[in-house]
């Protein structure tokens, strides 16, 4: 494979993107879970908001996985892989709506940190497609975290 990025850099980028994929998929599952199980006075608002968010995440995981494949590596795709690679804890039980929001804020911020951690090798390797993907993901996750945080304001 000769796309202008050496094997070692492609490996490091793929490893970072695999962590991003695991974080994104874990956040997708958590958001979908909360969509199904949210209750309380903000039910309709949160139910619809979480649906929009998990649909966006479903498209995002595909884009990240396909970028890993374009770099010549296999994308992780099992719960065991994601559990090993993610920095996002699973939800236990069914939290109250406000706690769901807090957990999702934490999840989106975690994805931001993971995405940022990959930039150094991406920039050094001149991997513009991965840099573009990371920038797009950061924009979505920062905006979503802000919107969710806004719901917690008193």
N, C-alpha and C positions, 0 to 999 in steps of 0.2 A: 504494500500500500504506500503510495507516494502522493500525499495531498499537500505537502509543504509543511507538515508538522511531524517532528520525529516521534518515534514509537514511545520513548519515555514520557514525553510531554502528553501525547495522546492518552497514555495509561493514567497519568496523574489527573488529567482533565476528566477522563471517564470515571475515575474513582470519586472525584468531587461531585460530578453530575449524578453519580449513583446515590450519594448521600442526599443530594437535592431531590432526586426522584423518591427516595424512601421518605424523606420529610414531607414531600408534597402528597404522596399517596396516604401516609398516615394522617395528615391533616384532612385529606379528602374523606377518609373513613370516619374520622371524628366529626367532621361537619355534617356528613350524611346521617350519622347516628343522632346528632343533636337535632337535625331537621325532623327526624321521625319522632323524637321523644320530648321535644320542648313543650312546656306547659306554662300556664300563667297568663297574666293580663297582656303580655306582649306576644302571645302565641302567634297570631297571624303575621305580624311584622317579622318576627324572628324566623318563623317557618318559611316564609317566602325569601327572606334574605339568605338564610342558610342554603336554600335550594339553588339560588343564583350562584352562591359561592362554590358549592360542591360541583355544579355543572362546569364552572370555569376551571376548577382544579382537575376535573376529569380530562379536559382538553389539554391542560398543562402537562400532566404526567405523560401523555402520548408524545408531546413535543420534546420533552426532556429525554425520554427513552429513545426516540428516533435520532436525537443528536448523539447519544452514546453509540448507537449502531453506526451512524455515519463516521464516527471516529474509529471504527473497526473493532469495537468491543461489544460484549453482550450486556444487555440491560438486566438488572435484577428484577425478578418478577414474582417472588413468593413472599408470603407473610413472614417466613423465617428470615429471608434476606432483609426485608424492611425493618423487622424488629432489631436485627443486628446493626443496621446502618443508620436508623433514624435517631434524632436527638429529641423527638417529641414523645412525651409519655402518653400512654393510652388513658382514656377516661375510665374511671372505675364507677360502676353504678350509673345512676342517672342524676347528674348534678342539677341544681336549681338553674333557672334561665340565666341569672346574672353570672353564675359560676361557669356556665357554658360559654358565655361571651368572654370572660376572662381567659379561659383555656384557649379559645380561638385566637384571641389577641396574642397570647404567648406563642401559640403555634405559628402564626404569621410572622411574628418577630424572629422566631427560630429559623424559619425558612430564609428570611432576609440575611441573617448571620451566616447561614450555610452558603447562600449564593455569593455573598461578599468574600467568603474564604477561598473561593475558587478563582477569583479575578487575577491574582498574582501570576499563576501559571498560565492562565488563558492569555493574559496580556503579553507575557514573556514569549509565548509560542506564536503570537500573532494570529490567534484563533478568533477572528471577528465573528463568525456565526455563533460560537458559544458565548462570546461577550454580549452580542445582541440578545440572545436568549436570556442570559442572566439579567441584563438591564430590563428587559420586558417583565420578567418575573418579579424583580425588585419593585418595579412601579406598581404592579398589581398587589403584591403583598403589603407594601407600605401603605397604600391607599385603603386596602381592606382593614388593616390593623387600626388605622386612624378612624375609619367609620365605626368599627366595633367599639373602640375606646370611647367614642362620642356617646354611645349608648349608656355608658357607665357614669357619665357626668350627672351630678345631682342638681 
